[in-house]
Amino acid sequence: MTVPSHPAPSHPQPSDAPLFGTMAGDIAVSFEFFPPKSEKMEAQLWDAITELAPLSPDFVSVTYGAGGSTRERTHATVARIRKETPLVPAAHLTCVAASKGEIAEIADQYWEAGVRHIVALRGDPQPQDNGVFRAHPDGYASAAALVEGLKARHDFEVSVAAYPEVHPEAASAQSDLDNLKRKIDAGATRAITQFFFSADAYFRFLDKALAAGIDAPIVPGIMPVTSFAAIRRMSGNTAIPAYLESLFSDLDERPGPRALVAAVAAADLCKRLYDGGVRNFHFYTLNKADQTYAICQLLGLRPHLPLGEPA
């Protein structure tokens, strides 16, 4: 029997250095959470905050939905973070279903509570509007207008959204970029991107933003895959590479292996971004700490020891 020989490699053999073994940990991170809807979800949120806090994020943001109950939960979560932790909270605020007066009142409440950072978003269309955003008759019609109104009210630090693969409602990539520039020109400090899976898409977007005169930081938003089916639903304008489809094949019913694969896949994307010069990362945690913590660990970030604890 003839044993076939191995084909000659088409690329150099990798070195013995591990993929993440030499990461310096010289990165800055921020984390996004959402307000809990039940006591069980609240316990999960605070477990996540407690686990991730030692990584010393620049800030942690809390999402927001239109309507009284969601608005109140966001405010309560932000206020508790401000009061009970050393973390810097950033409150999401949208234009949806609120007048300028109502938004001013909310902004004043945050300012009085010591919150100095707002994530200003236009917000998603309401269900009854069939996918079309309709501004409140007495409200802000765009995120840029919201930023301008917030900055006129108080000297907030303001973050806004950016879309490396174009907002699904944008008329064109150029009009989407023009909208981002309006938000930055209105006073936004930074942009945080929608999640993506292609480092090349992010770097191409950076090049276009710089060419358009946008020099504010554009921080990549990283979404570890907690459910691939959910990622498909949320990825209307985000390309999902074929290799990810293969990696997560048949894992939606296997949460343990899926979480491990997701952490490594997200860390690999972060390393590609790091190799291109990125040092700031924003993680969409979905109120779960393990994957985000693992990714930060792979990137070389280590927890800060409590004061008085020996090194």
C-alpha angles and dihedrals in degrees: 000000000000115000110216115237120238113259117249111263114258092213136035117282112257119254122248091256111113117242095248101019097103100043109136097209090230093142136114120220140191130190135215123214133175126225114262123247098200142024090259092052090046090055090050091050094051092046088055093047091048092050096046099040094082088064086071100227118202087236142335121226129209120209125233139207130195117262136061103275096046091044091052093048091052092050092046092050093047092047092050092049089050093048104038106032138047089236124116108236125210117197121214114227128183138190094234120123095343135107122227088254092055091048091049089053091050091047090050091051091052092047091050089050090056096255110144102170126073128183100213116204135166089226134220123293115267116253094248091057094067097236096313119116112233118189120226108260090243097029142087117289097203144018090250090058090047091052091050091049093049093048090050090052100046137349094260124168101239129202122191137189128264130189118212090188096039129267109276092236096047118116090222143343089262094052089049090052090047089054091052090052090052089054093050092045089051089062109277115155099208143349124235116204130231110251117280138173103213121079089195090058090053095048092046088052091051090053091051092047092052090048088053091055097257107142101161116111114274106204118202115240111220122202116192108211109252092163124010091202089057091048089055090052093049096043100080092136100019120093115230109209118231091239090062091051087054095045093053097038109140093354100111089090093044106067096174098055090037092057092050093048091045093053093051093044092051092045089052090054090048091051091052088052091045091052087055092055103269115144102165124072132179116203125206096214100179084215092294119118107188101076095042091047091049092050092051089048091053089050090056098255112142131191119262113244116242115256112279095019114125118249 
